[in-house]
Amino acid sequence: MNGRPPMITSKKKALNVSGEIIWLNSALECDISFDGIQFKGKCYLTNRPNLNLLGLDWIEKLVLLELPLNNVCNIMQSSRLSPAKSKQLAAQLLYNLQEKFASVFQDGLSCCTKTKVTSVASYLAPALELALAYLAGVRFPSYVDPSTFRLVPFPRLQFFWADTECEIQPTLVSLFHYLLDEPVNGFIGPVCTFPLASATRITGARFKRPLVTYGGSEVDFADKRQYPLLTRLGGHHGSLKGFLYTVFTYFGWKPRGYKNVALLHVRVSEESQVSAQVRAASTSAFYAAKAILSEGMRFRVEGIITEHDNFADMKARILQLSLYGRIVILCADPDAVRQLMLIAYDLGFVNGEYVFFNIDLLSSTEQQKRPWYRASASAEENRKAREAYRVLMTVTLRKPDSPQYLAFTKEVQRRAKHDYNYTYVSNEVEDRIFNVAVFYIFPSLDNSRHLSHYSKPNLFWSNSDACEK
């Protein structure tokens, strides 16, 4: 940046990959010069001295979309130090990170990386293929050709495939191919947050094409001004915001001058038996609920993190949260929630003085019928757990029970086993993988000659699409 431009106050904010809010306190108009490229733009400043962020507008103007995201993240430097000293500091920092977060630096992962990717083919592809097969066989009514004003039969839907690789650059390449070179009328996917944000802005705001995705759980995607033709089929944090606001308003719980809401998250290591989906869901729920309550509803919230299978620490954290009001929201896997409620029972916290919520978006209907019960536990422990769960309200997704949906899940189970050698954890297909509503969305599109499915069945996805330097 050249010169000393004047600074103005800003009220804008951004979210990091964990869902935490980063306030952009100040802004300034400036001349930017980088690698031979010059332009005028706005620069935002935060109160974090070592945090560097690039918005999508700068990324596009600086032609950084051609670079893999990890290549950018791997660069560490400080303009205050000499090149030799800066390199030495970067090496020491990298060593410290490797010591503290060894699992992130396994072979095959970059120095600064996204969450480890997981194939979604096994549990997503069977449902998706079944939905596409259904849509391909739908016969739409005839329509009037606007050029000849004659009634013509509606052509069959066609589907094209592209792999976003959970990266912005390949997403945009494929996106513009199916917008300009081989124009289609709608898109399914992508799943990952950053590619989805870029894709749906372009398809909806500029080209007026609908986009349907299983991803996009972040609250910002509810803004129809930025994402006018986006439809999200899975659970999302916007619905959580509405639920919390409704419940808190109904019971008259209001913000105070002190912390009167406690959020308790149980952190789980990758070596545990808890699935990556459950770990990601509980972490996402923790940061989303914290942002919703503190920023959206102006509550003063105490966020508490404890460790999985650490009884002593769990008990200490339960005692700690008693210092911050009587409303407690649990963001953890089902086994950890049960353990926390047993501790609350032993401490006398289930006598009606405390209110407990549990955010659980992944458990099946049969698992939620008796969440307190464990076959391996004693009768006395199950009795205590059942008593404790009487003061616990679970927030979950509504499970469809129509005959059409039940037939759909059975066929998905069959295809998963036959085509992918995959068996769902319970007898119930995971409702979040692909909502049966996809059956009804696309038949309503007018004059849709082609649809582009925007994520391969063997798509690899991550829970976050970017990392902070």
C-alpha positions as CSV (number, residue, x, y, z in Angstrom):
1,M,0.0,0.0,0.0
2,N,1.3,3.4,-0.9
3,G,1.0,6.7,1.1
4,R,-0.8,7.3,4.4
5,P,-4.5,7.3,3.6
6,P,-7.0,8.4,6.3
7,M,-8.7,5.8,8.4
8,I,-12.5,5.5,9.1
9,T,-14.4,3.5,11.7
10,S,-15.9,0.2,10.5
11,K,-18.6,-2.0,11.9
12,K,-18.1,-4.9,9.5
13,K,-17.2,-8.4,10.8
14,A,-15.9,-11.6,9.4
15,L,-15.9,-15.2,10.6
16,N,-12.9,-17.5,11.0
17,V,-13.1,-21.2,10.1
18,S,-14.3,-22.0,13.7
19,G,-17.3,-19.6,13.4
20,E,-15.8,-17.0,15.7
21,I,-16.4,-13.4,14.9
22,I,-13.5,-11.2,13.8
23,W,-14.4,-7.5,14.1
24,L,-13.0,-5.3,11.3
25,N,-12.6,-2.2,13.4
26,S,-11.2,0.3,10.8
27,A,-11.1,0.8,7.0
28,L,-9.1,2.9,4.6
29,E,-9.1,3.6,0.9
30,C,-5.7,2.9,-0.6
31,D,-3.7,2.2,-3.7
32,I,-2.6,-1.4,-3.8
33,S,0.4,-2.6,-5.6
34,F,1.3,-6.4,-5.7
35,D,3.5,-8.3,-8.2
36,G,3.0,-5.8,-11.0
37,I,-0.8,-5.4,-10.4
38,Q,-2.1,-2.0,-9.2
39,F,-5.6,-1.0,-8.2
40,K,-7.6,1.1,-5.7
41,G,-9.4,-0.7,-2.9
42,K,-10.5,-0.8,0.7
43,C,-8.4,-2.3,3.4
44,Y,-9.9,-3.4,6.7
45,L,-8.0,-3.6,10.0
46,T,-8.5,-5.8,13.0
47,N,-7.1,-5.6,16.6
48,R,-5.1,-8.8,15.9
49,P,-1.6,-7.6,15.0
50,N,-0.4,-10.8,13.3
51,L,-3.6,-11.7,11.5
52,N,-3.7,-11.3,7.7
53,L,-6.9,-11.7,5.8
54,L,-7.8,-11.4,2.1
55,G,-11.3,-10.9,0.9
56,L,-12.6,-12.5,-2.3
57,D,-12.5,-9.1,-4.1
58,W,-8.7,-8.8,-3.5
59,I,-8.1,-12.5,-4.3
60,E,-9.7,-12.0,-7.7
61,K,-7.9,-8.7,-8.5
62,L,-4.6,-10.1,-7.4
63,V,-5.1,-13.2,-9.5
64,L,-4.6,-15.5,-6.5
65,L,-7.4,-17.9,-7.6
66,E,-4.9,-19.7,-9.7
67,L,-2.9,-20.6,-6.6
68,P,-4.0,-23.5,-4.4
69,L,-5.2,-22.2,-1.1
70,N,-2.6,-24.2,0.8
71,N,0.2,-22.6,-1.2
72,V,-0.9,-19.2,0.1
73,C,-1.3,-20.4,3.7
74,N,2.2,-22.0,3.8
75,I,3.9,-18.5,3.4
76,M,5.0,-17.0,6.7
77,Q,6.9,-13.8,6.9
78,S,7.4,-10.6,8.9
79,S,8.3,-7.2,7.3
80,R,9.8,-6.1,10.6
81,L,12.6,-8.6,10.5
82,S,15.5,-9.3,8.2
83,P,15.0,-12.1,5.6
84,A,17.3,-14.4,7.6
85,K,15.7,-13.6,10.9
86,S,12.2,-13.9,9.4
87,K,13.1,-17.4,8.0
88,Q,14.5,-18.5,11.4
89,L,11.3,-17.3,13.2
90,A,9.1,-19.0,10.7
91,A,11.0,-22.3,11.2
92,Q,10.7,-22.0,15.0
93,L,7.0,-21.3,14.7
94,L,6.5,-24.2,12.4
95,Y,8.4,-26.5,14.8
96,N,6.2,-25.3,17.8
97,L,3.1,-25.9,15.8
98,Q,4.2,-29.4,14.8
99,E,4.9,-30.2,18.5
100,K,1.5,-29.0,19.7
101,F,-0.6,-30.2,16.8
102,A,1.1,-33.3,15.5
103,S,-2.0,-34.8,13.9
104,V,-2.3,-31.8,11.6
105,F,1.2,-32.2,10.2
106,Q,0.9,-35.9,9.1
107,D,2.3,-37.0,5.8
108,G,0.2,-35.7,2.9
109,L,-1.0,-32.6,4.7
110,S,0.3,-29.1,4.1
111,C,1.9,-27.0,6.8
112,C,-1.2,-24.9,7.0
113,T,-4.1,-27.0,6.1
114,K,-7.8,-27.5,6.1
115,T,-9.5,-30.0,8.3
116,K,-8.6,-33.5,7.1
117,V,-10.8,-34.4,4.2
118,T,-13.3,-37.2,4.3
119,S,-14.9,-38.9,1.4
120,V,-18.6,-38.3,1.3
121,A,-19.3,-40.8,-1.5
122,S,-20.2,-43.7,0.8
123,Y,-23.0,-42.0,2.6
124,L,-24.0,-39.2,0.2
125,A,-23.8,-40.7,-3.2
126,P,-26.5,-43.5,-2.8
127,A,-29.1,-40.9,-1.9
128,L,-28.0,-38.4,-4.5
129,E,-28.0,-41.0,-7.3
130,L,-31.5,-42.2,-6.3
131,A,-32.8,-38.6,-6.4
132,L,-31.2,-37.9,-9.8
133,A,-32.6,-41.2,-11.2
134,Y,-36.0,-40.1,-10.0
135,L,-35.7,-36.7,-11.6
136,A,-34.4,-38.0,-14.9
137,G,-37.6,-40.1,-15.2
138,V,-40.0,-37.3,-14.4
139,R,-42.2,-36.3,-17.4
140,F,-43.0,-32.6,-17.2
141,P,-46.2,-31.1,-18.9
142,S,-45.8,-29.5,-22.2
143,Y,-45.0,-25.8,-22.4
144,V,-45.4,-22.9,-24.8
145,D,-42.3,-22.2,-26.9
146,P,-41.8,-18.4,-26.6
147,S,-40.3,-18.2,-30.1
148,T,-43.1,-20.0,-32.0
149,F,-45.9,-19.8,-29.4
150,R,-46.6,-23.5,-30.0
151,L,-47.2,-26.1,-27.4
152,V,-44.1,-28.4,-27.3
153,P,-43.2,-31.4,-25.1
154,F,-40.9,-30.8,-22.2
155,P,-37.5,-32.4,-22.8
156,R,-36.0,-34.8,-20.3
157,L,-33.6,-33.5,-17.8
158,Q,-29.9,-34.0,-18.4
159,F,-27.2,-34.0,-15.7
160,F,-23.5,-33.0,-16.0
161,W,-20.8,-33.6,-13.5
162,A,-17.8,-31.6,-12.2
163,D,-15.5,-31.9,-9.2
164,T,-15.0,-28.7,-7.1
165,E,-12.2,-30.4,-5.1
166,C,-13.4,-28.2,-2.2
167,E,-11.3,-25.3,-3.7
168,I,-12.4,-22.0,-5.1
169,Q,-10.3,-22.1,-8.3
170,P,-11.7,-25.4,-9.8
171,T,-15.1,-24.4,-8.6
172,L,-15.1,-21.2,-10.6
173,V,-13.6,-22.9,-13.7
174,S,-16.4,-25.5,-13.8
175,L,-19.0,-23.0,-12.8
176,F,-18.3,-20.6,-15.7
177,H,-18.0,-23.6,-18.1
178,Y,-21.6,-24.6,-17.3
179,L,-22.8,-21.0,-17.3
180,L,-21.2,-19.9,-20.6
181,D,-19.8,-22.8,-22.6
182,E,-22.5,-25.4,-21.9
183,P,-25.3,-23.3,-20.2
184,V,-27.4,-25.2,-17.7
185,N,-30.5,-24.1,-15.8
186,G,-29.6,-25.1,-12.3
187,F,-26.9,-26.5,-10.0
188,I,-26.6,-29.0,-7.1
189,G,-23.7,-28.2,-4.9
190,P,-20.9,-27.6,-4.0
191,V,-20.8,-28.6,-0.3
192,C,-17.7,-26.7,1.1
193,T,-18.3,-23.3,2.5
194,F,-16.0,-21.0,0.5
195,P,-16.6,-22.5,-3.0
196,L,-20.3,-22.5,-2.2
197,A,-20.2,-18.8,-1.2
198,S,-18.5,-17.8,-4.5
199,A,-20.6,-20.1,-6.7
200,T,-24.0,-19.1,-5.3
201,R,-23.2,-15.4,-5.5
202,I,-22.5,-15.8,-9.2
203,T,-25.3,-18.2,-10.1
204,G,-28.0,-16.3,-8.2
205,A,-27.2,-12.6,-8.3
206,R,-25.6,-12.5,-11.8
207,F,-27.0,-15.3,-13.8
208,K,-30.4,-15.9,-12.0
209,R,-29.8,-19.7,-11.8
210,P,-31.0,-21.7,-8.7
211,L,-28.4,-23.6,-6.7
212,V,-29.3,-26.4,-4.2
213,T,-26.8,-27.7,-1.7
214,Y,-26.5,-30.0,1.3
215,G,-23.9,-27.6,2.8
216,G,-24.1,-24.0,3.8
217,S,-24.9,-24.4,7.4
218,E,-23.5,-20.9,8.3
219,V,-26.0,-18.2,9.3
220,D,-24.8,-15.8,6.6
221,F,-26.2,-18.0,3.8
222,A,-29.7,-17.0,5.0
223,D,-29.1,-13.5,3.5
224,K,-31.2,-13.6,0.3
225,R,-29.8,-10.3,-0.9
226,Q,-26.4,-11.9,-1.3
227,Y,-27.6,-15.5,-2.1
228,P,-31.0,-14.9,-3.7
229,L,-31.5,-18.4,-5.4
230,L,-29.8,-20.6,-2.9
231,T,-31.7,-23.5,-1.3
232,R,-30.1,-25.4,1.6
233,L,-31.4,-28.9,2.2
234,G,-29.6,-29.8,5.4
235,G,-29.8,-28.3,8.9
236,H,-28.3,-24.9,9.2
237,H,-27.5,-22.4,12.0
238,G,-30.2,-20.0,10.9
239,S,-32.9,-22.3,12.2
240,L,-30.9,-22.6,15.4
241,K,-31.0,-18.9,15.8
242,G,-34.8,-18.9,15.4
243,F,-35.2,-21.6,17.9
244,L,-33.1,-20.0,20.6
245,Y,-34.8,-16.6,20.1
246,T,-38.2,-18.2,20.4
247,V,-37.4,-20.2,23.5
248,F,-35.6,-17.4,25.3
249,T,-38.4,-15.0,24.4
250,Y,-41.1,-17.4,25.6
251,F,-39.6,-17.9,29.0
252,G,-38.6,-14.2,29.4
253,W,-34.9,-14.8,29.5
254,K,-33.2,-11.5,28.9
255,P,-29.6,-10.3,28.6
256,R,-28.1,-9.1,31.9
257,G,-25.1,-7.0,32.9
258,Y,-23.4,-10.3,33.8
259,K,-22.9,-13.6,32.1
260,N,-26.1,-15.6,32.5
261,V,-25.7,-18.3,29.8
262,A,-23.1,-21.0,29.7
263,L,-22.0,-23.0,26.6
264,L,-20.2,-26.3,27.3
265,H,-18.4,-28.0,24.5
266,V,-16.6,-31.4,24.8
267,R,-13.5,-31.5,22.7
268,V,-12.8,-34.9,21.1
269,S,-9.5,-36.2,19.7
270,E,-9.3,-37.8,16.3
271,E,-8.2,-41.0,17.9
272,S,-11.5,-41.5,19.7
273,Q,-14.4,-43.6,18.5
274,V,-16.6,-40.5,17.9
275,S,-17.1,-40.0,14.2
276,A,-15.7,-37.0,12.3
277,Q,-19.2,-35.9,11.4
278,V,-20.3,-35.8,15.1
279,R,-17.1,-34.0,16.2
280,A,-17.5,-31.4,13.5
281,A,-21.2,-30.9,14.2
282,S,-20.7,-30.4,17.9
283,T,-17.8,-27.9,17.3
284,S,-19.8,-26.0,14.7
285,A,-22.9,-25.9,17.0
286,F,-20.7,-24.5,19.9
287,Y,-19.3,-21.6,17.9
288,A,-22.6,-20.9,16.1
289,A,-24.6,-20.8,19.3
290,K,-22.0,-18.6,20.9
291,A,-22.2,-16.1,18.0
292,I,-26.0,-16.2,17.9
293,L,-26.4,-15.5,21.6
294,S,-23.6,-12.9,22.0
295,E,-23.9,-11.0,18.8
296,G,-27.4,-11.6,17.6
297,M,-29.2,-11.6,21.0
298,R,-26.7,-9.5,23.0
299,F,-26.3,-12.1,25.8
300,R,-23.1,-12.3,27.8
301,V,-22.1,-15.9,27.3
302,E,-19.4,-18.0,29.0
303,G,-17.9,-20.5,26.6
304,I,-16.4,-23.5,28.4
305,I,-14.5,-26.4,26.8
306,T,-13.7,-29.7,28.4
307,E,-12.1,-32.9,27.3
308,H,-13.7,-36.1,26.2
309,D,-13.4,-39.1,28.7
310,N,-11.9,-36.8,31.4
311,F,-14.3,-37.2,34.2
312,A,-12.4,-35.0,36.7
313,D,-12.3,-32.1,34.2
314,M,-15.9,-32.5,33.2
315,K,-16.9,-32.3,36.8
316,A,-14.8,-29.2,37.3
317,R,-16.3,-27.5,34.2
318,I,-19.9,-28.3,35.4
319,L,-19.0,-26.6,38.7
320,Q,-17.5,-23.7,36.8
321,L,-20.6,-23.1,34.7
322,S,-22.7,-22.8,37.9
323,L,-21.0,-19.4,38.4
324,Y,-22.4,-18.1,35.1
325,G,-26.2,-18.4,35.4
326,R,-28.7,-21.2,35.1
327,I,-29.1,-21.6,31.3
328,V,-26.7,-24.3,30.0
329,I,-26.3,-25.3,26.4
330,L,-24.4,-28.6,25.7
331,C,-22.5,-29.1,22.4
332,A,-21.1,-32.6,22.5
333,D,-21.5,-36.1,21.2
334,P,-24.3,-38.3,22.8
335,D,-22.0,-40.2,25.1
336,A,-20.4,-37.1,26.5
337,V,-23.8,-35.4,27.0
338,R,-24.9,-38.5,29.0
339,Q,-21.8,-38.3,31.1
340,L,-22.3,-34.6,31.7
341,M,-25.9,-35.1,32.8
342,L,-24.9,-37.9,35.2
343,I,-22.4,-35.5,36.8
344,A,-25.1,-32.8,37.0
345,Y,-27.3,-35.4,38.7
346,D,-24.7,-36.2,41.3
347,L,-24.1,-32.5,41.9
348,G,-27.8,-31.8,42.5
349,F,-28.1,-29.7,39.3
350,V,-31.3,-31.5,38.0
351,N,-33.7,-30.1,40.7
352,G,-35.2,-27.5,38.4
353,E,-32.8,-24.7,39.2
354,Y,-30.9,-25.2,35.9
355,V,-32.1,-25.4,32.3
356,F,-30.1,-27.7,30.0
357,F,-30.2,-27.7,26.2
358,N,-28.5,-30.2,23.9
359,I,-27.8,-29.5,20.2
360,D,-27.9,-32.9,18.4
361,L,-28.4,-32.8,14.7
362,L,-27.1,-36.2,13.8
363,S,-28.6,-38.9,16.1
364,S,-31.3,-41.1,14.5
365,T,-34.9,-41.3,15.7
366,E,-34.3,-44.6,17.5
367,Q,-31.2,-43.2,19.2
368,Q,-33.2,-40.3,20.5
369,K,-36.1,-42.4,21.9
370,R,-34.0,-43.4,24.9
371,P,-30.8,-41.3,24.7
372,W,-30.1,-41.9,28.4
373,Y,-30.1,-45.7,28.1
374,R,-26.9,-47.8,27.6
375,A,-27.1,-51.6,27.5
376,S,-23.7,-51.9,29.1
377,A,-24.6,-49.7,32.0
378,S,-26.0,-50.8,35.3
379,A,-29.7,-50.4,36.1
380,E,-28.9,-47.8,38.7
381,E,-26.8,-45.7,36.3
382,N,-29.6,-45.9,33.6
383,R,-32.1,-44.8,36.3
384,K,-30.0,-41.8,37.2
385,A,-29.4,-40.9,33.6
386,R,-33.2,-41.1,32.9
387,E,-33.9,-38.7,35.8
388,A,-31.2,-36.3,34.7
389,Y,-32.6,-36.2,31.1
390,R,-35.9,-34.9,32.4
391,V,-34.3,-31.4,32.7
392,L,-32.6,-31.7,29.2
393,M,-34.2,-30.3,26.1
394,T,-32.7,-31.7,22.9
395,V,-32.6,-29.5,19.7
396,T,-32.6,-31.7,16.6
397,L,-33.8,-31.9,13.1
398,R,-37.4,-33.1,12.4
399,K,-37.2,-36.7,11.1
400,P,-39.6,-37.3,8.2
401,D,-42.0,-40.3,8.7
402,S,-44.0,-40.3,5.5
403,P,-44.3,-43.6,3.5
404,Q,-42.4,-42.0,0.6
405,Y,-39.5,-41.1,2.8
406,L,-39.3,-44.5,4.4
407,A,-39.3,-46.1,1.0
408,F,-36.5,-43.7,0.0
409,T,-34.3,-44.6,3.0
410,K,-34.7,-48.3,2.4
411,E,-33.6,-48.0,-1.2
412,V,-30.7,-45.7,-0.2
413,Q,-29.6,-48.4,2.3
414,R,-29.7,-51.0,-0.3
415,R,-27.7,-49.0,-2.8
416,A,-25.1,-48.0,-0.2
417,K,-24.5,-51.7,0.7
418,H,-24.6,-53.0,-2.9
419,D,-22.8,-50.2,-4.7
420,Y,-20.4,-48.8,-2.1
421,N,-20.2,-51.6,0.5
422,Y,-21.3,-49.1,3.1
423,T,-23.7,-49.7,6.0
424,Y,-25.3,-46.9,8.0
425,V,-24.6,-46.8,11.7
426,S,-28.3,-47.3,12.6
427,N,-31.3,-48.7,10.8
428,E,-32.1,-45.2,9.7
429,V,-30.5,-43.3,6.9
430,E,-28.8,-40.1,8.2
431,D,-31.4,-37.5,7.4
432,R,-28.9,-34.7,7.0
433,I,-27.1,-36.3,4.0
434,F,-29.7,-35.5,1.5
435,N,-33.1,-34.2,2.2
436,V,-36.0,-35.9,0.4
437,A,-37.2,-32.4,-0.6
438,V,-34.9,-32.6,-3.6
439,F,-37.7,-34.7,-5.1
440,Y,-39.9,-31.7,-5.1
441,I,-37.6,-28.7,-5.8
442,F,-36.5,-29.2,-9.4
443,P,-39.8,-30.2,-10.9
444,S,-41.0,-26.6,-10.2
445,L,-38.2,-25.0,-12.3
446,D,-39.7,-23.4,-15.4
447,N,-38.2,-24.5,-18.7
448,S,-35.3,-26.4,-17.2
449,R,-33.6,-28.1,-20.0
450,H,-30.3,-29.0,-18.2
451,L,-29.2,-29.3,-14.7
452,S,-25.7,-29.5,-13.5
453,H,-24.9,-31.6,-10.5
454,Y,-21.9,-29.8,-9.0
455,S,-20.2,-32.4,-6.8
456,K,-19.0,-35.8,-7.8
457,P,-20.1,-38.8,-5.7
458,N,-16.4,-39.3,-4.9
459,L,-16.1,-35.7,-3.8
460,F,-13.7,-35.1,-0.9
461,W,-14.9,-32.4,1.5
462,S,-13.7,-30.7,4.6
463,N,-15.5,-29.0,7.4
464,S,-13.7,-25.8,6.7
465,D,-12.4,-24.5,3.4
466,A,-9.7,-22.1,4.6
467,C,-7.3,-21.6,7.4
468,E,-5.8,-18.6,9.1
469,K,-2.2,-17.9,8.7
